Amino acid sequence: MAFALRRRGPSKFERASDGSMTLIEHVRELRNRLFWASVGILVGFGVGLWLAKRVRGLLQQPYCNLPGSTVNGKCQFTQLGPADVLLLDLKIALWVGLIIAAPIWLYQLWAFIAPGLHRHERKYAYIFTALAAPLFVAGAVLAYFVVAKGLEFLVGLAGEDVTNTLEITRYISFVTNMILMFGVAFEFPLVVLMLNFVGIASGRRLLSWWRVAVFVFFAFSAIVTPTPDPFGMTALAICLCALYFAAVGVAMINDRRRGRGKEVYAGLDDDEISPLNLEPEPVTAGERVDTVGPIETPDAIAAPRPIDRRYDDMT
């Protein structure tokens, strides 16, 4: 018995009369984008395996530069489990692979989202993406130097009667968490610019919040820096304050370019009564209308005259 395979007609989900992409086409495109993004991450992971030991040595360098951390000329760490270093190298390789393959999976993500955005939204996305990467790298570099100074203080607290031998996985987690927190903190100016570009907060209002912003920056820096000395905390807080004021300056330029603040009610508070500078016109009596004669209608038909008859006249 022979069977003939015949493709059925398009379903209601596959029909698009306006020429736009259908639901099934969106799902297929998402599948293709995820596939190529996964391939890029897999290739980056392979490169990360080759660079894992070098990256781990770079992360170990702040501790290895401290006096007393080397034994027989080698920097010593402790491994609690037999597979801890192997799993750590795999984790480092994955992070390195994500960074190396970032142009691939970011492009796939952008190619899937961009068709649904307007032209000005695409322009803003390009600007924010171009600023996000350098800001994150700047925060990561600052975190690397803060960790080096912080370890010198923390290790010195142990005293001379204590041998410092750090556990490798906890140490790497400490360094990478610091780098991640500093990098994310440096993205805060982009949030400020986003609030201004979408019209939620003007540049003047952002500038009026500078006291709160400075307090929050110093409090955040005091929490995330590993040392109680004021140097690392002050360095991070000053960088965040400088980025905030730079973002406020850009927001004011954007407000001036868009003409914000020149509206009629721009200088009024939310609960303030707006002034009405209007001169009322005098009201006079209108002309008298005579309704005795026939009334002109649109069809130029005169209205019938009233009947000369009383209501009780039955004859």
Sequence and secondary structure as in RCSB ss.txt:
>XXXX:A:sequence
MAFALRRRGPSKFERASDGSMTLIEHVRELRNRLFWASVGILVGFGVGLWLAKRVRGLLQQPYCNLPGSTVNGKC
QFTQLGPADVLLLDLKIALWVGLIIAAPIWLYQLWAFIAPGLHRHERKYAYIFTALAAPLFVAGAVLAYFVVAKG
LEFLVGLAGEDVTNTLEITRYISFVTNMILMFGVAFEFPLVVLMLNFVGIASGRRLLSWWRVAVFVFFAFSAIVT
PTPDPFGMTALAICLCALYFAAVGVAMINDRRRGRGKEVYAGLDDDEISPLNLEPEPVTAGERVDTVGPIETPDA
IAAPRPIDRRYDDMT
>XXXX:A:secstr
           TTT  TTS   HHHHHHHHHHHHHHHHHHHHHHHHHHHHHHHHHHHHHHHHHHTSTT EETTEE
  B SSTTHHHHHHHHHHHHHHHHHTHHHHHHHHHHHHGGGS HHHHHHHHHHHHHHHHHHHHHHHHHHHHHHHH
HHHHHHTT TTS    BHHHHHHHHHHHHHHHHHHTTHHHHHHHHHHTTSS HHHHHHTHHHHHHHHHHHHHHHS
SSSSHHHHHHHHHHHHHHHHHHHHHHHHHHHHHTTT STTTTS TTS                   SS    TT 
          TT   
